[in-house]
Amino acid sequence: MPETLPEDSIGLVSAQTMHFDAPLALTSGRTLESYDLVYETYGSLNADKSNAILICHALSSDHHAAGYNSMDDRKPGWWETCIGPGKVIDTNHFYVVCSNNLGGCKGSTGPSTINPETGKPYGPDFPIVTVKDWVKSQALFADKLGISQWLAVIGGSLGGMQVLQWSIDYPDRLKHAAVIAASPKLTAQNIGFNEVARQAIMTDPEFYEGHYYEHDSVPRRGLMLARMLGHITYLSDDAMRDKFGRELRQGKISYGFDVEFQVESYLRYQGESFVDRFDANTYLLMTKALDYFDPASDYDDDLSKALSHARANFLVISFTSDWRFAPERSREIVKALQDNNHNVSYADIEVPHGHDAFLIPIKDYLAAFGAWMQHLVKEVQS
């Protein structure tokens, strides 16, 4: 953590909690009788509430999208690259809101939350939630904020899927939509990766069928393996080669099973640090939400028909080296929007970084994203 905050940072921010007493009916058929959503806001809401932007987070992210929660923070929010004064999502002009999804482990009601009916953590009894459920809860959240229409809903990866669902389910409640490094549904390969990750967690002896809280335990090995696997898919082969190559930690082969290659050390570090900040049951829920996402399934498997309801102006961004959510998947979204004569801008950014590129300050990416956002600035100022 720097001794002084960067000038282009939103600075110190605090999370807030919004409580909902009204039951929330979920896609699965189950109901949450009450729940909390934790969120952060950046910038100021203008008089007519026309400058509000909702940020939807990815699988392992949360409501802390920008700024610092304290002067002791080692790192700022996960999208500090894009959110702040003078940045692409300029908090001098916009009121930016990011909430932690239901089922999360950073304050919103989820598996580690105490179930009021039992006095114990929900654990595996927490209901399966879908992207559609998240969007529904976010719409109710917007109601409580007094925001009848978002200027824009923006998200990357799983967050981009939420943006698509927003445009379909609440077409009149957002004017603009930015879908970054996302997909209209997962490929079989992606579902396969998620299942391997879930099996790593669920077969850990410390998992206790999801009731590990009651055993004062954590399925560390399983969650670590899940994160290691996931992290490999977030990077491209080029990115891993450029970053690690076949570099040895000690400069020579030891002919054993300890960490020898730098990439092994990196992945183990990523896995071990993830265990300390994320909940295994939440990881299971989030990957299932990814697997189930397929808005076209409600419209005869026709994405064009699904997006015929949309009213927003769209920005779609993909990255050439993203093999997890390949550019072809983004082009499916663009084609479906064009089939309906919707206003859509598309950029495929040539970079070697893989799926994680949407989090990185890449010049061409920020230029394309920033040019689109400038139109929103002018709209707010007019």
C-alpha positions, 0 to 999 in steps of 0.5 A, a space after each residue: 500500500 502506498 503511503 499516499 493514495 494515487 491521485 487518480 484513485 477514488 480514494 478511501 471507500 466503505 462498503 454498505 449493506 442493504 437488507 431485504 425483508 421481502 422473499 425472493 423467488 429463485 429460478 430453482 423454485 426455492 425462495 430466500 425469505 430475506 437477504 442482504 446485499 453488500 455494495 460500494 458506490 463511487 462518485 455522486 448521483 446527480 439531481 435527476 439520477 441519470 448518471 448511475 452506472 452498475 458494475 457487475 463483477 466476475 466469478 471471484 470478484 466482489 463489490 470492492 471494484 475501486 479505491 481502498 478500504 483502508 490505508 493498510 490495503 495492499 491492493 485497490 479494488 479489482 477494477 481500479 484500472 477503469 474506475 476513478 476520476 479521469 479514468 474510463 469510467 470517470 467518477 467525476 461524471 458518473 455515480 458508480 455502484 457495484 454489489 456483491 452477488 447473492 451467494 457470495 462470501 464478501 458480505 452478501 447473503 451466501 453459504 457462509 451466512 447464518 441461516 435464521 431458521 437453523 442458527 447455523 451457516 447455510 452451507 450446502 443448503 443455500 439455494 442454487 442461484 442463477 444469473 437471472 436471480 442476480 439480475 432480479 436482486 439487482 433490480 430490487 436493489 436499484 429500486 431501493 436506491 431510487 434508480 429507475 434506469 441505469 445510464 449503463 450496466 457494465 461487466 466483464 466475464 461472468 459480469 458481462 453475462 449479467 449485463 446481457 441478462 439485464 438487457 433482456 429482462 429489464 430492457 427499459 431499465 438501462 440505456 447502455 450496456 457494455 459486455 466485455 470478454 463474455 459469452 452467450 453461454 458456456 461451451 462444453 469445454 468450459 463446463 468441463 473445466 468447472 466440473 473438474 474444479 468442483 470435484 476437486 473441492 467436493 472430494 477434499 476430505 475437509 469438505 464434509 459435504 459442504 458442512 465444513 464450517 461446523 467442523 471448523 475446517 476448510 477444504 484448502 487443497 480442493 479449493 487451491 486446486 480449483 483456483 490453480 486450474 481456473 487460473 491456467 484458463 484465464 491466461 493464454 499460452 503466450 502469456 504464460 510463456 512470456 511470463 515464465 517460459 520453462 524457467 527453473 527456480 533453482 536453475 537446475 532440475 532436481 528430479 523430484 516432485 517439489 516446485 521446480 518451474 517458476 510457473 508451478 510456484 506461481 500457480 501454487 501461490 495463486 491457489 494458496 492465497 485464494 483459499 484465504 479470501 474465498 469460500 469453497 461453497 461460493 465457488 461451487 455456486 458461482 461456477 454453476 451459475 456460469 454453467 446454467 447461463 443460457 438466455 436463449 434457452 427461454 427463446 427456442 434457443 434463438 439468441 437473436 430472439 432473446 435479444 429482440 427485447 433489448 433496448 440498450 446501446 451496446 459495446 462488446 469487447 473481446 480479446 484475441 488470445 482469450 480462449 476461455 471466452 473466445 472472440 467467436 462467442 462475442 461475435 455471436 452476441 454482436 450478430 444477434 444484436 445486429 439481427 435486431 438492428 440494435 446499436 452495437 459497437 464491437 472491438 476485438 483487441 489483439 493482446 497476448 494476455 488471455 481472458 484476464 486482459 479485461 482487468 489489465 491497463 492495455 492501451 488499445 482496450 482502454 482507448 476503445 472502451 474510453 471512446 465509447 464511455 465519452 459518449 456517455 459523458 456527453 449524454 450526462 453533460 447535455 
